[in-house]
Amino acid sequence: MKKRNLLAAALLVLIAFPLIFSGTAMAKEKYGIGFLGDLTGPLGFWNAPRLVGIQDAIEYINTTYGGIGGREVFLDWADTKSKIDIATSGYERLQSKGYPIWHTCGTGEQQILKARYEKDRSQCVYTCSTSPNVIYPPGYAFGTAAYYPDEWGAFVDWLVDNWDFKKMGRGPRIAILTYGSGYGKALITDNFFDYAKKKGAEIVTTIFVPFVTVDAVTPLMKAKKAGADWCIGQWIYQTVPPYLNANYKLKLGLKFAVNTFGVDDVMIYNAKPAEAAIGLTGLTNWRLTWEDTEGLKIIRETWKKKNRRPEDRGAAYILGWMNTWQTKRLIEETLKRVGSWDKVTAKEVRISSEGWGKVDVNGLGTLTYGKNKRGTQDVRVAQIKKVKVDGKDVIRWEYSSGWLKAPFLVKEEWRKALPY
C-alpha cells in the first residue's frame, strides 16, 4: 500500500512538473502601461473618463488578442490632482516600475516634468498636453493631437478663407476665452498671434475663465463689447455649455470654437436646449463618434454592453481607446524590430514613433510623427449641426472641411530633436 502511494505521488510529480512550466499553468507574463494625470482635481471630470476608456480597451485587447505581443496588459496610474508636488511623486513611483510607455495629461505638470523626461529618457510619453515646452522641443513626449498654436493657426486659415471681407469691410475679430492655467494659456504664443494678424484676423481681447462656470454672461458681454465675432479657447465640456446656453438665450450672436478635446458629444448632452450647441466649431484629427470604422464600432458596442454614462461616451473616453491601440501598435512594431522584450526600451519606442509618418489608429484618429514632429498637422474642421439621419432630425458633429494642413508655429529654437 505504502509502495503504491509512493508510486502515485511520483506519477503526479511527473505529470505536474512539466505543466508548471508550460504556457497554460505558468502565470502569463504581463506588460504595464503608465498613466499620469489629474483624476480627482480640477481636470478630473475630463481625465476620469479617459482612464475608464483605457481600462475598457485593455480588457478588450486582453480578451480578444491575448494582450500585446503575447503579454497580458495592465494599467498602473497616478493621480496628480493638478498639483506639481503630487505629480512629481507620481512620476517617481511610475518611473521606478520601468514602463516604456506612459499616457499623460495636464499641461502645468507636464511642462515641469519635461526636463525629467528628457534627462531620464526612461519612458516615452503620449500626451493630450500638446503644449509649448511639452511636446516641443521634440524628445520623449508625443502629442495625440495637433500642437495647440498649430491647431489654432489652422482655425484662422479656415476662418479667413470663409470670411466675406468685402461685405464685412474688415477681418474677423476673435476673443480668447480660456482658462488661466498652463493648458488654458497654451495657445497664447507670439507665433500664433503673429500668424493671426498676418492672415487678417484681429484678436481683440483675452478673458480668463474658470473650469466650472458660475457666470457665463459677464465674459460674453466683455467679448461682445470688444467687438468679437468669435470666442475661442482651450475649454472643454464642463465649461462651454453654459456659454452656449447664455449666448442662445440672450441672442448675442457670438460664435464659438474649441480645440480637439472640445469636439465632444458631451457638449451636446449638456447644452440646454441642444439647439444652443448648433454652430459650435472645433478642429480635430480624430474621427466623429457616429462614423463607421472598426475602432468606433467596438467602442459603441462597449458603451452598450457596459451601459456607460454620458460623460463616458465622449472625447476623453475615446482618447483612452486610441492611447491603448497606439500602445499595442508601437510595442508590437518595436518588438518585431528589436527581437526581444528586454530590448523594448523607451529609446526604441521613440525610434518606432518617429518612423510612423502619418498613420490611422484603428479608425479613431490620425497621428503624424517624425524626427522633429510631435503633433499632427493634419486636421479637419467639425461643427455641431442639425442633420437628417434615417429621416429623423439629429444634432451632432459633422465635418465642415476636408483635411487641412496646419501651419507649423513652433519656435525656431524648439524644432531640433533632442538627444536619445
Summary of the structure (lengths in Angstrom):
residues: 420
radius of gyration: 24.1
end to end distance: 68.4
largest distance: 106.6
contacts: 1434
relative contact order: 0.13
helix: 45%
strand: 21%
